[in-house]
Amino acid sequence: VMLAERHSAASYLRAMAQQVPEVAEPLEEAARLYDEAADLVAQLWPWNQGPGPAANKGLTDAATRRGMAETVRAARGREAEAIGYLEQAVEILKQ
């Protein structure tokens, strides 16, 4: 699930925070939020592996799908907030 890749984004932002200390604070905040989004992957895909009988059965349950949708919305919210911090960093660098 692509949410897990947000940990890579968080690592990159933390590395950049060390390289560009004048924007370290917003980059660290964005990294924290990307990590939080990535941590939601277990809620989004509670099955231990890819598609299979357990996942197929689970996906037929409306409550499971609603829960997955809520998780996607939660991740979207964290990403939107992270983007706000990235925009702050850009504004600081423009000064």
C-alpha positions in Angstrom: 0.0 0.0 0.0 1.4 3.3 -1.0 1.0 4.9 2.4 4.0 3.0 3.6 6.1 5.1 1.1 5.4 8.1 3.3 8.1 6.9 5.6 10.6 7.4 2.8 9.3 11.0 2.4 9.7 11.6 6.1 13.3 10.3 6.1 14.1 12.6 3.1 12.5 15.6 4.8 14.5 15.0 8.0 17.7 14.7 6.0 16.9 18.0 4.3 16.1 19.6 7.7 19.7 18.9 8.6 21.0 20.4 5.3 18.9 23.5 5.4 18.5 24.5 9.1 16.6 27.7 8.4 13.6 25.5 7.4 14.2 22.6 9.8 11.1 23.2 11.9 8.5 23.1 9.1 10.4 20.2 7.5 10.4 18.2 10.7 6.7 18.9 11.2 6.0 17.7 7.7 8.1 14.6 8.3 6.1 13.8 11.5 2.9 14.0 9.6 4.1 11.8 6.7 5.2 9.2 9.3 1.7 9.4 10.9 0.1 8.9 7.5 2.4 5.9 6.8 1.5 4.4 10.2 -2.1 4.2 9.1 -1.3 1.4 6.6 -2.0 -1.3 9.2 -5.5 0.1 9.5 -6.0 0.4 5.8 -4.9 -3.1 5.0 -5.2 -5.2 8.1 -4.4 -8.5 6.3 -0.8 -9.6 6.6 -0.2 -10.0 2.9 -1.5 -9.0 -0.5 -4.8 -9.9 -2.0 -6.0 -13.4 -1.0 -9.0 -15.2 0.5 -8.9 -13.3 3.8 -8.6 -9.9 2.1 -11.3 -10.8 -0.5 -13.7 -11.8 2.2 -12.9 -8.7 4.3 -13.4 -6.4 1.4 -17.0 -7.7 0.9 -17.9 -6.3 4.3 -19.4 -2.8 4.1 -18.2 -1.8 7.5 -14.6 -2.8 6.6 -14.8 -0.7 3.5 -16.2 2.3 5.4 -13.3 1.9 7.9 -10.8 1.8 5.1 -12.4 5.0 3.6 -12.1 6.7 7.0 -8.4 5.7 7.1 -7.8 7.2 3.7 -9.5 10.4 4.7 -7.3 10.5 7.9 -4.1 10.0 5.8 -5.3 12.7 3.4 -5.7 15.1 6.3 -2.2 14.5 7.6 -0.8 14.9 4.1 -2.7 18.2 3.6 -1.3 19.5 6.8 2.2 18.3 5.8 1.9 20.2 2.5 1.1 23.3 4.5 4.4 22.9 6.4 6.2 22.4 3.1 4.7 25.6 1.7 5.9 27.4 4.9 9.4 26.1 4.2 9.3 27.4 0.6 8.1 30.8 1.8 10.9 31.0 4.3 13.4 30.2 1.6 12.0 32.9 -0.7 12.8 35.6 1.8 
